[in-house]
């Protein structure tokens, strides 16, 4: 799991990062809310671990800003705050869980494990590039938060590529999913994907020669 950690207490930041990396996670850490927000606009994460009281943009405002630009990533808040209003606001914003400092690192790991096995956590929007996101619920490609009009086949191609980010989608998968198992040759599939690439505002589809296509994560 790729995790963004926002914690301005240096020793705690380093302890959490080291512990989670030992558990096999990729951890990118920040001590400043603004820096974290800027990074989140160009990089994808599976989970956010957010302190509330951090410089420049607090952890609660950070999540509000992310939702405003259609980034909905599961989040866990960690904080020394005990104000019920802050805790309520965190849950109102859709955080998955809350940990009060001090806490045992194993407790954090257990909450992360729950996220890994909980199929009900909404992961609606997938960021495909700086300007492109994919709305899985409505099967809609968004460019700078505006839906892009595509043909049915183009939408199906984007759908299978978006849901398989960082994985190669081979020609047989396209035949099954987009062409309903019709007998079409690879050249026909390539031509349709090339037409799709011409209407996109960014070159997000990568041709993996001799194998298929993918959208890199």
N, C-alpha and C positions, 0 to 999 in steps of 0.2 A: 504494500500500500504506500502511495506517495502522500506524505503529510506535510502541511505547512504549520509551523509552530510559531506563535506570536507570544513572547514572554520577555519582559524587560529586566527581570532579575537574572543577571548573567549566570550565576552558579546554577540556578534552577533550570535555566534554558539549556545549559550544557549538559546537565544531568539527564534531563528528559530526552534530549537529542541522542546522547550516547546510549541510553537504555533502549530506546525504540529502534535504533540502528542495530543493536545486538539482537533484537527480536525479528530482524529481517526487513524492517521498513526503511524507506527512503525519506529522510527528514530534511526540509529546508527551513532554517530558523531565522526569525527576525526579532528585533527588540523595539521596533518603531512601527506604529500602525499605518502610517502613510506609505512607508517602504513596502510593507506587506501588501497593501491595497494595489500599489503600482505593479507589483509582481503578479498578483492574482489576475490582473487584466490581460496578461500575456502568457501565463503558464497554467497548466491544469493540475488539480490535486484531487485525491480521493477523500481527504479528511482535513478539516481545519481544527487546530487546538489553539484557542484564543484566550489570553488573559484580558480582563476588562480594562484595568487601569494601566494603559501604556501611552507613551508620548504621541502627540500630534493627532492621531485618530484612535479613539478608544475602541475596544473590542466590540462593543454593541453597535456603535455607529458604523464600524467597518462592515458588519454583516448587513446592516441596512443599505449601505452603498452597494454591496455586491448584489443584493436582491433587486435593486433599482436597475442594474444593468444585466439582469437575468442570469446571474451566476448563483446557483443553488447547490452548494456543496455541504454535505453533512458536517456538523460542527460540535465540538465539545468545549465548554467554557471552563476555565480554571481561574479562581479568584479568591482573594482573602476577604472580599466584600461579603457581608451577611445581610445587607439591605434587601428585604423581600421584594421591593420595587424593582431593583436591578435583576434579581433572579427571575421575577415574573416577566420582565421585559425580554430577558434572554430566551425564555421559553416561547413567548409571543412571537419572537423573531424566527422561531423554528429550530432552535438548537436541539441537538439530540440528547445531550446530557450535561450535567453540571458537577464540578468537583470543587469543594472548598479547600483552600490551602490551610494547613499543610496536608498533604495526602501521600500515600504510599504509591510508588511508581507501578507496583503490581496492580493497584486499583485502576489506574489509568489504562494499563494493558488489558484488563478485563473488559472495560468499557469499549475499547477498540475492537476486541474480539466479538463483542455483541453486534457492533456495526457490520463486521465482516459476514455475520451469519443472518442478519436481519434483512429480509427481502422486502420489507415494507417501507424502507427509507426511500423517500422520493429523490431520484437522480434524473430529473426531467430534462435539464438543459446540458448539452455537451458542447464545450468550447472546442471548435475545430481550428481556429486561427485567431489572430488579433481581432478581426472584424466579423468572423463567421461563428455562429452558434447553431446547434441543432435542437429543436424542440421535439423530444421523443414522444411526448403525449399527443401532440397534434401532427406529427410527421411533417414538420415545417422547417425549412432552412431559413435562417435569419442572417441578414447582412446588416451590421450596425443596428440591430434590433428591429429591422424591417423585413417582413417576409419576402422571399424572392420567389417569383412565379416560375414554376418549372412544369414540364410535361409529366404525365404519369410515370413514364419509364425513368425520366431523369430523377424524379422524387424517390422512386424505388432504389435507384442506384445510390443516391445520397444516403438513403436510410440504411442500407446494408453496409456501406462504407463507414458511416458515422458510428453505428453500433459495434463495429469491429475495428475501432481506431487502433493503430499500431500493429494490426494483423493484416496479412495479405488476403484479399478476397480473390479467389481464383475464378477462372472462366466458368467452371462447372457450377459454382455457387451463384454466379450471375444468371446462368441458364435456369437454375431451379427457382430462384427468388424473383427475378425480374421478368423472365420470359416464360414462366410457368412450365418449365421443363420442355419447352418446344425445341425442336432441332434447329439451332442457329449456330453458325460457325463463329470462331473467335474474331474474325474480321468484322462481322456485324456488331459484335459487342464492343470492339475497339472504336468503331465508327460512332456508335451511340454515346460512348463515354467522351470521345473527342468533341462531339457536338455540345455535350454538357459542359465541358471545360471551357468552351468558347463563350458561354453565357455567364460564367462565374466571374466575379470581380477580383478574385484572388486564385492563384494556382494551388489549390489545396489537395488535388488528387495526384498521387505519385504513381507513375508507371513502373512496375517492377518487371523488367524485361523477361519474357518467357514464363512468367508465373501469374501475373494478374495486376491488381491495383490496390492502393491503400491510402488512407489518410493518416499521416503521422501524428502521434500524440505529443 
